[in-house]
């Protein structure tokens, strides 16, 4: 999968798949981002956030907060139970970051509602898991190549995999918003679109042209 470090130049919605819960834990733990080996900081933050948790989170939020730039996380179930990536490919090229800032449009939709869970239905088919992983690889390659068409295609493929493997990502009794309808609308008009997380949050739209109502991010490079 791909995670991008962004500058905290505004307040993100809570429960929106953007790592705010992990950021709150980090603020309590450190007060800010400390110096040190980022891999060790990820381990420390992961342990703190999941202390006593019945259903531990993944490690991607910690990595997205701590590692600067654009990062491809390669996971392998044989490496640390698949919880932490076996390899991280990082890119902090200012020109690539600038391009990404110009093509990712962020639309606020709605936070996850109380009582929501994406895990009610699980279709964990290995082929769809493979396709999901490949969509992350394609996403990173598209960003590094500054290819808007390939980036949009990778985002659309990722959402198709999510919808197939975990249908409650887009449709759940607690969600009043037509997430699938909104997604289809933007995917039909722009190169690609995907949600920031399960149950809504933000909609990321890949477009070289401004998207009405959207804002853009600033990639953190240091």
Residue pairs with C-beta under 8 A, 6 or more apart in sequence:
1 60
1 72
1 73
1 75
1 133
1 136
2 70
2 71
2 72
2 73
2 136
2 139
2 140
2 143
3 60
3 61
3 63
3 64
3 67
3 71
3 73
4 64
4 69
4 70
4 71
4 100
4 217
4 219
5 64
5 65
5 66
5 67
5 68
5 69
5 71
5 219
5 220
5 221
6 217
6 218
6 219
6 220
7 217
7 218
7 219
7 220
8 23
9 218
12 18
12 20
13 20
13 108
13 111
13 201
13 202
14 20
14 21
14 111
15 21
15 111
15 112
15 201
16 111
16 112
16 196
16 197
16 200
16 201
16 202
17 112
17 195
17 196
17 197
17 198
17 199
17 200
17 201
17 202
18 196
18 197
18 201
18 202
19 61
19 64
19 65
21 49
21 61
22 45
22 49
22 57
22 61
22 62
22 65
23 65
25 45
25 48
25 49
26 33
26 45
26 65
29 44
29 45
29 48
33 41
33 65
33 66
34 41
38 63
38 66
38 67
41 62
41 66
42 59
42 62
42 63
42 66
42 67
42 84
43 84
45 62
45 65
45 66
46 57
46 59
46 62
46 83
46 84
49 57
49 62
50 56
50 57
56 83
58 83
59 83
59 84
59 85
60 73
63 71
63 73
63 85
63 88
64 71
67 88
67 90
68 90
68 92
68 220
68 221
68 222
69 90
69 91
69 92
69 93
69 97
69 219
69 220
69 221
70 90
70 91
70 92
70 96
70 97
70 100
70 140
70 143
70 144
70 219
71 88
71 89
71 90
71 91
72 88
72 89
72 90
72 136
72 137
72 140
73 85
73 88
73 136
74 85
74 86
74 87
74 88
74 89
75 82
75 84
75 85
75 86
75 133
76 82
76 86
78 86
79 85
79 86
80 86
89 140
91 140
91 143
91 144
92 221
92 222
93 144
94 221
96 143
96 144
96 146
97 219
97 221
98 219
99 143
99 146
100 143
100 219
101 216
101 217
101 218
101 219
102 208
102 216
103 148
103 151
103 206
103 207
103 208
104 204
104 205
104 206
104 216
104 217
105 204
105 205
105 206
105 207
105 210
105 211
105 214
105 215
105 216
106 202
106 203
106 204
106 205
106 214
106 215
106 216
106 217
107 186
107 202
107 203
107 204
107 205
107 211
107 213
107 214
108 202
109 177
109 179
109 182
109 195
109 200
109 201
109 202
109 203
110 177
110 200
110 201
111 200
111 201
112 197
112 198
112 199
112 200
112 201
113 174
113 175
113 176
113 199
114 174
115 174
116 172
116 174
116 175
116 198
116 199
117 168
117 172
118 166
118 168
118 169
118 172
118 198
118 199
119 166
119 168
120 168
120 172
121 166
121 167
121 168
122 165
122 166
123 164
123 165
123 166
123 167
124 165
125 164
125 165
128 161
128 164
128 165
129 161
129 165
131 157
131 161
132 158
132 161
132 162
132 165
134 157
135 154
135 155
135 157
135 158
135 161
136 154
136 158
138 150
138 153
138 154
138 157
139 151
139 154
139 155
139 158
141 147
141 150
142 148
142 150
142 151
142 153
142 154
143 151
148 191
148 206
148 207
148 208
149 191
151 191
151 192
151 206
152 190
152 191
152 192
152 193
152 206
153 191
153 192
154 192
155 192
155 193
155 194
155 204
155 206
156 187
156 192
156 193
156 194
158 194
159 183
159 187
159 193
159 194
159 195
162 169
162 170
162 198
163 169
163 170
163 180
166 198
168 198
168 199
169 195
169 198
169 199
170 179
170 180
170 183
170 195
171 179
171 180
172 199
175 199
175 200
177 200
179 195
179 199
179 200
182 203
183 193
183 194
183 195
183 203
186 193
186 203
186 205
186 211
187 193
190 205
190 206
190 207
190 211
191 206
191 207
192 205
192 206
193 203
193 204
193 205
193 206
194 203
194 204
195 201
195 202
195 203
195 204
196 202
196 203
196 204
205 211
205 214
